Amino acid sequence: MNEEQAAERIECYIEEAVRQVSPRPTMRRALFTSVPCDGLVRAAPGEVGVSVEHNHALVEVPRAGHAAVLDTLFGYWAGLDYTVLRDHRSAGAPGVVVETPDGFVLKVDAGYSGDGLYLSGSSPCVNVV
């Protein structure tokens, strides 16, 4: 898998997750990046592997609705047998983090200030295109 394919897969995971939420929130692109990773995957000698990361703000979700979104996505991901890495739905800065069978990590959280809700995905280490 290369960087472009990883980005496409992240977006598929995120879009499918958002379809589970009712009413469906609007997504606003917050951050799309690729960062070098350890345990490098190399397509050719000297080529660097990266982890692709996408972060979307879920707009039009009032603070009072954050818990329902977290519960919905936790239930959806658990139903797909994703590995739960963190379940902090009742914490002061609530969030859920899961890993898919193909090594992608998905996260929904209220952000540092708790004012917004964010849905993120990151890839395992992949080849740079």
N, C-alpha and C positions, 0 to 999 in steps of 0.2 A: 504494500500500500504506500502511496506517496502522499505528499502534503495536500495536494488538491483533493484527492479522494478522501482523505481524513476530514477535511473541511466539509465536504459534501455529506459525509456520514454524520458528523456532529449536527449539521443543520437538520437532517432527517430525524435524528433522535429528539432534538429540541422541538421541531414542528409537531411530531407525533405526541409529545408530552403536552404541548399547549392545547392540542385538540381535545384533551381529556378534561380541560377546565371549562366550567360553565358559570357565567358567560365567558366566552373566549376572550382573553386579554389581547391587546395589541402589543406587539413586540417592537422595541426600539433598540437598535444596535448600540451596545455600550462599548465593547472592546473585541476586536478580532486580532489575534497575534499568533506568532509562532516563536517558541523559545527553544534553545538548544537543550538537549536532554542527556542524561547519563545513560550508560549501557547503549551506546550509539548503534543505530542501524545504518549500515553503509551500502549505498548503491554502487559505489566505486571507491577505490582507495582514496582516503583523504576527505571524502564527502561527510558532512555532518548530518546527524539525525535531529529531528525537531519534534516537539509536542505542539500540536495545534490547539489553540484555545479560543473559544467564542463565548461571549457574555452578552446577554440581552436583558434589558430592563422590561419588565411586564408592566405596562402602563394601564391606567384605568382600573387598577385593583386597589381599593381602599384598604387602609391599614387594618380595619376590622375584618377584611376578607383574607388576610394573609394565612391565617391558620387553616382555613378551608382549602386553600390552594396547596399548602404543604401536605395536608392530609390526603387530598386527592392524588397528588403526584406520588406520595409514599405508597399508597395503596396500588396505584397503577404499576409502579416499578416493582413492588414486592410480588404482584401477580405475574410479572414476567420473569420472576426468579433472579432478578438482579441482586448482586451482593450489596447489602447495606453496609456502608463504611462509617456512616455517622447518622444518627437520628436524634436531632436536638430540636424537635418540634415544640417542646415546652420551655426551652431555654430563653434567656433574655435576648439573645440574637439568634432567633430560630433558623434552622436549616436542616436539609436532608442531603446526603451525599451517597450515591450508589455507583457501582461499577457494573458495566455490561459484560456479557460473556466474552466479547472480543476486546476487552481491555479499555474501553472508553469510560470516562468518569463524568457523571452528570450530577449537577448540584442545583438546588433551589434554595435561596436564602433571602433574608430580609435586609441584607447589607449591614454595614457597620452602624448606620444611624437608625435603622429600623423603619425609615420612611418609605423605602422602595422595595420592590420584590424583584429578584434577579434569577434568571435561569441560565446556567452555564454548562458547557461541555468541553472536555479536553480529551485529546487522543493519546494513545500510547505512542512511543517513539516511532517515527516513520521517516522514510527517505525524503530528502529535499528534492523538489521538482526542478 
